Amino acid sequence: MERVELEEMTAPKLKELALEKYPEIDGVSGMKKEELIDAIIAEEVRLGHRPKEEVKRPPIKVSELKQKIKALKAERAKALDAKDRELLRGSRVKIKRIKRRLRKLKDAS
């Protein structure tokens, strides 16, 4: 499983995956999402399912994230007009996640 796929999963799903597939990992229930991802990758490397060196992803551009937010806000407005609760909820969740990533990038720099 690629790192990108792991990052798209929620923390509870990652915990379930780690407990089912990799019982050798200790302290899964107390780990945060990034720690879980790193532990799963380390275990896959140890077992030989993944090469030791992983290709680094290109840096995330703030402008791209802001463009995604604008597009999602337009989608949210359409969902409000159409009174589509599922689309509205989905767009709100995506906006929230992207804003969280922006805040983390700002704090990291």
GIPEFEN-V368460 format. One record per residue. D_LAST is the distance of its C-alpha to the last C-alpha in Angstrom with 2 decimals. Layout:
d_last = [D_LAST,D_LAST]
This chain:
d_last = [29.05,25.91,22.40,21.83,24.98,23.90,20.61,22.79,25.02,24.80,24.52,28.29,29.22,27.20,29.02,32.32,31.64,30.76,33.86,36.15,35.19,33.76,35.65,34.81,31.25,31.45,29.70,28.83,29.52,27.01,24.06,21.08,20.49,18.00,20.36,23.28,21.99,21.38,24.80,26.59,25.33,26.28,29.66,30.25,29.58,31.97,34.58,34.28,33.31,30.12,29.49,27.45,24.93,23.13,22.04,18.30,17.33,15.95,12.33,12.24,12.57,11.82,15.24,17.01,15.91,17.06,20.27,20.89,20.65,23.17,25.45,25.36,26.18,29.16,30.17,29.97,32.20,34.70,34.79,35.51,38.32,39.74,39.37,37.90,36.36,35.02,33.20,31.91,30.58,29.02,27.22,25.98,24.64,22.85,21.32,20.22,18.60,16.68,15.50,14.42,12.37,10.77,10.04,8.64,6.26,5.40,5.55,3.79,0.00]
